Amino acid sequence: MDPRSEVLLRQAELFGGSLLLAGLPADDLLGRLPAAQGWSWHAGDQALLETRFGARCSFGVTPAQSAFDAAVLFLPKSRELTAYLLDALAARLSGGLLYLVGEKRAGVERAARQMGAYGTPRKLDSARHCQLWQVRVEQAPATPQLDALAQHYQLQLDDGPLSVVTLPGVFSHGRLDVGSALLLEHLGQLPSGHLLDFGCGAGVLGAVLKRRYPDSRVTLLDVDAFAVASSRMTLAANGLEAEVVSGDGIAAAPHALSAILSNPPFHQGVHTHYQASEDLLRHAAQHLRPGGQIRLVANRFLRYPALIEQYIGPCQTLADADGFRIYQASRG
């Protein structure tokens, strides 16, 4: 059981009614709170929750329309996303109770202060290195419009400007990160066919691929619903069409790909988490056609070449700059 869920269950008498659990972990919490429903924006958690609890958990960037009398937000990493989620829940809870639970080191006390816009927050519990806060929503905000919270910027590329749209919580919100910038400089001579942008984020890489290789099929894949929404907005802003898919890791990717391009993630919440990146390298060959290629950017300290050579083929370093390396390998 996730420690945040354990803190909630210490106060289980508070959660017997119609309750929405927002950003809940994929544990047994819904089983222990049978009147509750869930809302997830993580495709992996959603798949596990659907397997166990069916339609009791919805997926997406907005809460389901079904009514709830109280809500619990599991604190996300991003401050901007926290602000959006708190407003989205409080807007549906005029006079009702909104709870916040999260790890102390993730900044739950700071986030609890944001609830002061709705009423007077109070701390209910502190255990398992987590805290549980409550506020009665006396001043409900207007329902936030996610599009209005998007940040827009332009990249000046050799073939013209590219408009990028990012939503709260998406990696490198409002700017281009150093690793992706380096990878964009090394997208030449890709094999024709089906290209995958793995961990697409705001869709920068996928949009550039579709514009540079217009005759290729391009798929963008991310585990996060906000990233998927951002990618669709970026494609639309540039008049481009590509497939955008929600899925948990490389297992959700198409097969017979001609190339996989990625700036793979290695953080999940406040924790360092390499599983998705390492799974990508271990299983990429199963999704590449013979001769298909993987090309990725990674922090120099990450020991990916050994995994690439073990599971895909000989690893070539295409670039080494600003603490990042571009690696390339082809399936034999």
FENNOR-V592664 format. One record per residue. N is the residue number from 0. SS is DSSP state (H for helix, E for strand, C for the rest). OMEGA is omega in radians with two decimals (999 if undefined). D_FIRST is the distance of its C-alpha to the first C-alpha in Angstrom with 1 decimal. Layout:
# FENNOR-V592664
n:N ss:SS omega:OMEGA d_first:D_FIRST
n:N ss:SS omega:OMEGA d_first:D_FIRST
This chain:
# FENNOR-V592664
n:0 ss:C omega:3.10 d_first:0.0
n:1 ss:C omega:-3.12 d_first:3.8
n:2 ss:H omega:3.09 d_first:6.3
n:3 ss:H omega:3.08 d_first:8.3
n:4 ss:H omega:3.11 d_first:6.6
n:5 ss:H omega:3.11 d_first:6.6
n:6 ss:H omega:3.08 d_first:10.2
n:7 ss:H omega:-3.06 d_first:11.0
n:8 ss:H omega:3.00 d_first:10.3
n:9 ss:H omega:3.13 d_first:12.6
n:10 ss:C omega:-2.98 d_first:15.2
n:11 ss:H omega:-3.13 d_first:14.5
n:12 ss:H omega:3.13 d_first:18.3
n:13 ss:H omega:-2.91 d_first:18.8
n:14 ss:H omega:-3.12 d_first:17.1
n:15 ss:C omega:-3.08 d_first:19.0
n:16 ss:C omega:-3.14 d_first:21.4
n:17 ss:C omega:-2.94 d_first:21.7
n:18 ss:E omega:3.01 d_first:19.0
n:19 ss:E omega:3.07 d_first:18.3
n:20 ss:E omega:-3.03 d_first:15.0
n:21 ss:E omega:-3.11 d_first:16.5
n:22 ss:C omega:-3.05 d_first:14.8
n:23 ss:C omega:3.04 d_first:11.4
n:24 ss:C omega:-3.12 d_first:8.8
n:25 ss:C omega:3.10 d_first:8.8
n:26 ss:C omega:-3.05 d_first:5.7
n:27 ss:C omega:-3.05 d_first:6.8
n:28 ss:H omega:3.11 d_first:7.8
n:29 ss:H omega:3.08 d_first:11.3
n:30 ss:H omega:-3.13 d_first:11.4
n:31 ss:H omega:3.12 d_first:10.9
n:32 ss:C omega:-2.95 d_first:13.4
n:33 ss:C omega:3.11 d_first:16.1
n:34 ss:C omega:-3.06 d_first:18.6
n:35 ss:E omega:2.98 d_first:16.7
n:36 ss:E omega:-3.09 d_first:17.4
n:37 ss:E omega:3.01 d_first:16.0
n:38 ss:E omega:-3.10 d_first:17.9
n:39 ss:E omega:3.00 d_first:17.1
n:40 ss:C omega:3.09 d_first:19.5
n:41 ss:E omega:-3.00 d_first:17.7
n:42 ss:H omega:3.12 d_first:19.1
n:43 ss:H omega:3.08 d_first:16.6
n:44 ss:H omega:-3.12 d_first:13.6
n:45 ss:H omega:-3.13 d_first:16.2
n:46 ss:H omega:3.12 d_first:17.3
n:47 ss:H omega:-3.14 d_first:13.9
n:48 ss:H omega:3.10 d_first:13.5
n:49 ss:H omega:-3.13 d_first:17.2
n:50 ss:H omega:-3.07 d_first:16.9
n:51 ss:H omega:-2.95 d_first:14.6
n:52 ss:H omega:3.06 d_first:15.9
n:53 ss:H omega:-3.04 d_first:19.3
n:54 ss:H omega:-3.14 d_first:21.1
n:55 ss:H omega:3.12 d_first:18.6
n:56 ss:E omega:3.12 d_first:17.7
n:57 ss:E omega:-3.09 d_first:20.6
n:58 ss:E omega:3.07 d_first:21.2
n:59 ss:C omega:-3.07 d_first:23.7
n:60 ss:C omega:3.07 d_first:25.0
n:61 ss:C omega:3.11 d_first:25.6
n:62 ss:C omega:3.10 d_first:23.8
n:63 ss:C omega:-3.10 d_first:24.9
n:64 ss:C omega:3.14 d_first:27.9
n:65 ss:C omega:-3.01 d_first:26.5
n:66 ss:C omega:3.01 d_first:26.7
n:67 ss:C omega:-3.09 d_first:24.0
n:68 ss:C omega:3.13 d_first:24.7
n:69 ss:E omega:-3.13 d_first:21.9
n:70 ss:E omega:3.04 d_first:19.6
n:71 ss:E omega:3.03 d_first:16.6
n:72 ss:E omega:2.99 d_first:16.8
n:73 ss:E omega:-2.97 d_first:14.1
n:74 ss:C omega:3.03 d_first:16.5
n:75 ss:C omega:-3.10 d_first:17.8
n:76 ss:C omega:-2.99 d_first:19.8
n:77 ss:C omega:3.07 d_first:23.2
n:78 ss:H omega:-3.13 d_first:25.1
n:79 ss:H omega:3.11 d_first:27.3
n:80 ss:H omega:3.09 d_first:24.5
n:81 ss:H omega:3.14 d_first:22.9
n:82 ss:H omega:3.13 d_first:26.4
n:83 ss:H omega:-3.08 d_first:26.8
n:84 ss:H omega:3.10 d_first:23.4
n:85 ss:H omega:3.11 d_first:24.1
n:86 ss:H omega:-3.12 d_first:27.6
n:87 ss:H omega:3.12 d_first:26.7
n:88 ss:H omega:-3.11 d_first:24.4
n:89 ss:H omega:3.13 d_first:26.9
n:90 ss:C omega:-3.13 d_first:29.7
n:91 ss:C omega:-2.96 d_first:28.3
n:92 ss:C omega:3.12 d_first:27.7
n:93 ss:C omega:-3.09 d_first:31.1
n:94 ss:C omega:-3.11 d_first:30.9
n:95 ss:C omega:-3.05 d_first:27.2
n:96 ss:E omega:3.07 d_first:24.1
n:97 ss:E omega:-3.13 d_first:22.1
n:98 ss:E omega:3.06 d_first:19.0
n:99 ss:E omega:3.10 d_first:17.7
n:100 ss:E omega:-3.14 d_first:14.4
n:101 ss:E omega:3.12 d_first:14.1
n:102 ss:E omega:3.13 d_first:14.4
n:103 ss:H omega:-3.08 d_first:17.7
n:104 ss:H omega:3.07 d_first:18.9
n:105 ss:H omega:3.09 d_first:18.4
n:106 ss:C omega:-3.08 d_first:21.0
n:107 ss:H omega:3.14 d_first:19.3
n:108 ss:H omega:3.08 d_first:22.4
n:109 ss:H omega:-3.14 d_first:24.8
n:110 ss:H omega:3.13 d_first:23.1
n:111 ss:H omega:3.11 d_first:23.2
n:112 ss:H omega:3.09 d_first:27.0
n:113 ss:H omega:3.14 d_first:27.3
n:114 ss:H omega:3.10 d_first:26.4
n:115 ss:H omega:3.08 d_first:29.7
n:116 ss:H omega:-3.07 d_first:31.6
n:117 ss:C omega:-3.07 d_first:30.4
n:118 ss:C omega:-3.12 d_first:30.7
n:119 ss:C omega:-3.14 d_first:29.7
n:120 ss:C omega:3.02 d_first:26.1
n:121 ss:E omega:3.14 d_first:24.7
n:122 ss:E omega:-3.11 d_first:21.8
n:123 ss:E omega:-3.03 d_first:19.8
n:124 ss:E omega:3.06 d_first:17.3
n:125 ss:E omega:-3.11 d_first:16.5
n:126 ss:E omega:3.11 d_first:13.8
n:127 ss:C omega:-3.10 d_first:11.4
n:128 ss:C omega:-3.13 d_first:14.1
n:129 ss:E omega:3.05 d_first:13.5
n:130 ss:E omega:3.06 d_first:15.8
n:131 ss:E omega:-3.13 d_first:16.1
n:132 ss:E omega:-3.13 d_first:19.6
n:133 ss:E omega:2.97 d_first:21.7
n:134 ss:E omega:2.97 d_first:25.0
n:135 ss:E omega:-3.03 d_first:27.4
n:136 ss:C omega:3.12 d_first:29.0
n:137 ss:C omega:3.11 d_first:32.7
n:138 ss:C omega:-3.09 d_first:33.8
n:139 ss:C omega:3.10 d_first:32.2
n:140 ss:C omega:2.98 d_first:32.9
n:141 ss:C omega:3.09 d_first:34.5
n:142 ss:C omega:-3.08 d_first:32.3
n:143 ss:C omega:3.07 d_first:32.0
n:144 ss:C omega:-3.02 d_first:33.7
n:145 ss:H omega:3.14 d_first:31.7
n:146 ss:H omega:-3.11 d_first:34.9
n:147 ss:H omega:-3.14 d_first:36.4
n:148 ss:H omega:-3.13 d_first:33.6
n:149 ss:C omega:3.01 d_first:34.3
n:150 ss:E omega:-3.08 d_first:36.0
n:151 ss:E omega:2.98 d_first:39.0
n:152 ss:E omega:-3.12 d_first:40.7
n:153 ss:E omega:3.00 d_first:43.2
n:154 ss:E omega:3.09 d_first:43.6
n:155 ss:E omega:-3.09 d_first:47.1
n:156 ss:E omega:-3.09 d_first:47.3
n:157 ss:C omega:-3.13 d_first:50.4
n:158 ss:C omega:3.08 d_first:50.5
n:159 ss:E omega:-3.11 d_first:50.0
n:160 ss:E omega:3.06 d_first:47.5
n:161 ss:E omega:3.10 d_first:43.9
n:162 ss:E omega:-3.12 d_first:42.2
n:163 ss:E omega:-3.13 d_first:38.4
n:164 ss:E omega:3.13 d_first:36.1
n:165 ss:E omega:3.10 d_first:32.7
n:166 ss:C omega:3.10 d_first:30.2
n:167 ss:C omega:3.10 d_first:27.9
n:168 ss:C omega:-3.12 d_first:24.8
n:169 ss:C omega:-3.11 d_first:26.7
n:170 ss:C omega:3.09 d_first:27.3
n:171 ss:C omega:-3.09 d_first:30.5
n:172 ss:C omega:3.04 d_first:31.0
n:173 ss:C omega:-3.12 d_first:34.8
n:174 ss:C omega:3.07 d_first:36.1
n:175 ss:C omega:3.14 d_first:36.4
n:176 ss:C omega:-3.04 d_first:34.6
n:177 ss:H omega:-3.12 d_first:36.6
n:178 ss:H omega:3.14 d_first:35.1
n:179 ss:H omega:3.11 d_first:35.7
n:180 ss:H omega:3.12 d_first:39.2
n:181 ss:H omega:-3.14 d_first:40.0
n:182 ss:H omega:3.13 d_first:38.8
n:183 ss:H omega:3.13 d_first:40.9
n:184 ss:C omega:-3.04 d_first:43.9
n:185 ss:C omega:3.13 d_first:43.3
n:186 ss:C omega:-3.12 d_first:43.0
n:187 ss:C omega:3.01 d_first:46.5
n:188 ss:C omega:3.02 d_first:47.6
n:189 ss:C omega:3.09 d_first:44.6
n:190 ss:C omega:-3.14 d_first:45.3
n:191 ss:C omega:3.14 d_first:46.0
n:192 ss:C omega:-3.04 d_first:43.7
n:193 ss:E omega:-3.10 d_first:40.1
n:194 ss:E omega:3.13 d_first:38.3
n:195 ss:E omega:2.93 d_first:34.6
n:196 ss:E omega:-3.07 d_first:33.2
n:197 ss:E omega:-3.05 d_first:29.7
n:198 ss:C omega:-2.87 d_first:27.3
n:199 ss:C omega:3.14 d_first:30.0
n:200 ss:C omega:-3.13 d_first:28.9
n:201 ss:C omega:3.05 d_first:31.9
n:202 ss:C omega:-3.11 d_first:33.9
n:203 ss:H omega:-3.08 d_first:36.4
n:204 ss:H omega:-3.13 d_first:36.7
n:205 ss:H omega:3.12 d_first:36.7
n:206 ss:H omega:3.11 d_first:39.4
n:207 ss:H omega:3.12 d_first:41.5
n:208 ss:H omega:-3.11 d_first:41.3
n:209 ss:H omega:3.13 d_first:42.4
n:210 ss:H omega:-3.10 d_first:45.2
n:211 ss:H omega:-3.13 d_first:46.4
n:212 ss:C omega:-3.00 d_first:46.0
n:213 ss:C omega:-3.13 d_first:46.9
n:214 ss:C omega:3.12 d_first:47.7
n:215 ss:C omega:2.98 d_first:44.3
n:216 ss:E omega:-3.12 d_first:41.3
n:217 ss:E omega:3.06 d_first:38.5
n:218 ss:E omega:3.07 d_first:34.8
n:219 ss:E omega:-3.05 d_first:32.3
n:220 ss:E omega:3.05 d_first:28.5
n:221 ss:E omega:-3.14 d_first:25.5
n:222 ss:C omega:-2.97 d_first:21.8
n:223 ss:E omega:-3.11 d_first:22.1
n:224 ss:H omega:3.12 d_first:23.9
n:225 ss:H omega:3.06 d_first:25.7
n:226 ss:H omega:3.12 d_first:27.1
n:227 ss:H omega:3.11 d_first:28.3
n:228 ss:H omega:3.10 d_first:30.0
n:229 ss:H omega:-3.13 d_first:31.5
n:230 ss:H omega:3.12 d_first:32.9
n:231 ss:H omega:3.11 d_first:34.5
n:232 ss:H omega:3.11 d_first:36.1
n:233 ss:H omega:3.10 d_first:37.4
n:234 ss:H omega:-3.12 d_first:38.9
n:235 ss:H omega:-3.12 d_first:40.6
n:236 ss:H omega:-3.13 d_first:41.9
n:237 ss:C omega:3.12 d_first:43.8
n:238 ss:C omega:-3.09 d_first:44.9
n:239 ss:C omega:3.10 d_first:43.0
n:240 ss:C omega:3.08 d_first:41.3
n:241 ss:C omega:3.12 d_first:38.5
n:242 ss:E omega:3.10 d_first:35.5
n:243 ss:E omega:-2.96 d_first:32.2
n:244 ss:E omega:2.95 d_first:29.0
n:245 ss:E omega:3.11 d_first:25.3
n:246 ss:C omega:-3.07 d_first:23.3
n:247 ss:C omega:3.03 d_first:20.6
n:248 ss:C omega:-3.03 d_first:22.7
n:249 ss:H omega:3.12 d_first:25.9
n:250 ss:H omega:-3.13 d_first:25.0
n:251 ss:H omega:-3.05 d_first:25.8
n:252 ss:C omega:3.01 d_first:29.2
n:253 ss:C omega:3.09 d_first:32.5
n:254 ss:C omega:3.14 d_first:34.6
n:255 ss:C omega:3.11 d_first:38.1
n:256 ss:E omega:3.04 d_first:37.6
n:257 ss:E omega:3.10 d_first:40.5
n:258 ss:E omega:2.99 d_first:38.4
n:259 ss:E omega:3.10 d_first:35.0
n:260 ss:E omega:-3.06 d_first:35.0
n:261 ss:E omega:2.78 d_first:32.1
n:262 ss:C omega:-2.90 d_first:31.0
n:263 ss:C omega:-3.13 d_first:27.6
n:264 ss:C omega:2.99 d_first:24.6
n:265 ss:C omega:2.99 d_first:22.9
n:266 ss:E omega:3.05 d_first:20.7
n:267 ss:E omega:-3.02 d_first:17.5
n:268 ss:C omega:3.12 d_first:17.0
n:269 ss:C omega:-3.04 d_first:18.0
n:270 ss:E omega:2.95 d_first:17.1
n:271 ss:E omega:-2.96 d_first:19.6
n:272 ss:C omega:-3.05 d_first:18.6
n:273 ss:C omega:-2.94 d_first:21.3
n:274 ss:H omega:-3.09 d_first:19.7
n:275 ss:H omega:-3.13 d_first:21.4
n:276 ss:H omega:-3.13 d_first:24.7
n:277 ss:H omega:3.06 d_first:24.8
n:278 ss:H omega:3.08 d_first:23.9
n:279 ss:H omega:-3.09 d_first:26.8
n:280 ss:H omega:-3.14 d_first:29.2
n:281 ss:H omega:-2.99 d_first:28.2
n:282 ss:H omega:-3.11 d_first:28.7
n:283 ss:H omega:-3.08 d_first:31.2
n:284 ss:H omega:3.13 d_first:34.1
n:285 ss:H omega:-3.11 d_first:32.9
n:286 ss:H omega:3.10 d_first:33.3
n:287 ss:E omega:2.99 d_first:36.6
n:288 ss:E omega:3.06 d_first:39.9
n:289 ss:E omega:-3.06 d_first:42.2
n:290 ss:E omega:3.10 d_first:43.4
n:291 ss:E omega:-2.93 d_first:40.6
n:292 ss:E omega:2.94 d_first:39.5
n:293 ss:E omega:3.10 d_first:36.4
n:294 ss:E omega:-3.07 d_first:37.1
n:295 ss:E omega:3.05 d_first:34.5
n:296 ss:E omega:-3.12 d_first:34.4
n:297 ss:E omega:3.01 d_first:32.3
n:298 ss:E omega:-3.06 d_first:32.3
n:299 ss:C omega:-3.07 d_first:34.8
n:300 ss:C omega:-3.12 d_first:32.5
n:301 ss:C omega:-3.03 d_first:30.2
n:302 ss:C omega:-3.11 d_first:31.4
n:303 ss:H omega:-3.08 d_first:31.5
n:304 ss:H omega:-3.14 d_first:35.0
n:305 ss:H omega:3.11 d_first:34.2
n:306 ss:H omega:3.14 d_first:31.5
n:307 ss:H omega:-3.11 d_first:34.0
n:308 ss:H omega:3.14 d_first:36.7
n:309 ss:H omega:-2.97 d_first:34.7
n:310 ss:H omega:-3.05 d_first:33.4
n:311 ss:C omega:-3.11 d_first:35.9
n:312 ss:C omega:-3.14 d_first:39.2
n:313 ss:C omega:-3.04 d_first:41.2
n:314 ss:C omega:3.11 d_first:39.7
n:315 ss:E omega:3.05 d_first:42.1
n:316 ss:E omega:-3.11 d_first:41.6
n:317 ss:E omega:-3.10 d_first:43.3
n:318 ss:E omega:3.11 d_first:42.9
n:319 ss:E omega:-3.07 d_first:41.7
n:320 ss:E omega:3.02 d_first:41.8
n:321 ss:C omega:3.10 d_first:40.0
n:322 ss:C omega:-3.12 d_first:37.3
n:323 ss:E omega:3.04 d_first:36.5
n:324 ss:E omega:3.01 d_first:37.7
n:325 ss:E omega:3.14 d_first:38.4
n:326 ss:E omega:3.11 d_first:37.8
n:327 ss:E omega:3.05 d_first:39.3
n:328 ss:E omega:3.12 d_first:39.4
n:329 ss:E omega:3.07 d_first:40.7
n:330 ss:C omega:3.14 d_first:39.6
n:331 ss:C omega:999 d_first:42.4
